[in-house]
Amino acid sequence: MSSPKRATVYFDPEVHKALRLRAAASDQSISDMVNQAVRASLAEDAMDQAAFAKRKRERVVTFDGFVQGMKQRGLL
């Protein structure tokens, strides 16, 4: 792992207090907690991108087209 990089982040006072309390309770640093949260968010983004790529070739149906189809099938 490469050496950590410094960044300045400004938290709302209530968020900072909650982070400090949670960090103390879990015996972690705020930096460790923020890194974990950012990694989790990036992993979720990667999963979303993979899902979008997988569905890229699906046929697009507009809402109006969907409703029209339901009418034609006698469902509305």
Stockholm file with secondary structure:
# STOCKHOLM 1.0

chainA/1-76         MSSPKRATVYFDPEVHKALRLRAAASDQSISDMVNQAVRASLAEDAMDQAAFAKRKRERVVTFDGFVQGMKQRGLL
#=GR chainA/1-76 SS CCCCCCCCCCCCHHHHHHHHHHHHHHTCCHHHHHHHHHHHHHHHHHHHHHHHHHTTTSCCCCHHHHHHHHHHTTCC
#=GC SS_cons        CCCCCCCCCCCCHHHHHHHHHHHHHHTCCHHHHHHHHHHHHHHHHHHHHHHHHHTTTSCCCCHHHHHHHHHHTTCC
//
